[in-house]
Amino acid sequence: MKIHSLMIADPITINENASIREAIEVMKVNSIRHLPVVSKGNRLKGFVTLADLKQGLIPSMVGDVTLSDLMIKDPIVVDPDDDVETAARIIYKHKIGGMPVVKNNKLVGIITETDILRAFIDMMGLLTASSRIEVVIEDKPGLFRKVLQIISDNGGDIINVGMPARHTDTRVYYFRLSVCKTDIIKRALEEEGFEVISATN
């Protein structure tokens, strides 16, 4: 999945000459926590968060603190044609809530941790009714394919498959299925010598 299919296109922005108070008001009115700062031609100049703006509001009232002082002047950006996994890794590594999406030096969107979480939930089918079965599969040729065949032959329609990140000779695979009778699948797998850790309808 590419970032352009998930990002918020043409996001709300603010001009680099705006005040901190104006930026906070834009965020509150639109219920957003990240705000790209742009110049003429939608060229990205910086990136601010609501938390940063709130911290700078009082100092700006008694001093010369401006929006330019508070914004991240060289924010981490991604290209709309990058993979979503790229954005997820960057957000996780740098512990940030979101970042601008830039093409040819122009802002075209914004992607946040919420967008990525939503995509993950959709891909995993977590909000739809489903069944689940966990199977131990040794790292040997043909065994994974055999499990897939057994599940399919016994009425299982696989939505997605997951497994722990760590690699060992014995791996536990999590199969999320359309709602079905997992006891039948469990019995068929065990008859073929596979260890089924759990099976829920």
Helices and strands as residue ranges (DSSP letters): G 3-5, E 8-9, E 14-15, H 20-30, E 34-39, E 43-49, H 50-62, H 67-70, H 84-94, E 98-103, E 106-112, H 113-124, E 131-138, H 143-153, E 158-162, E 170-177, H 182-191, E 195-200
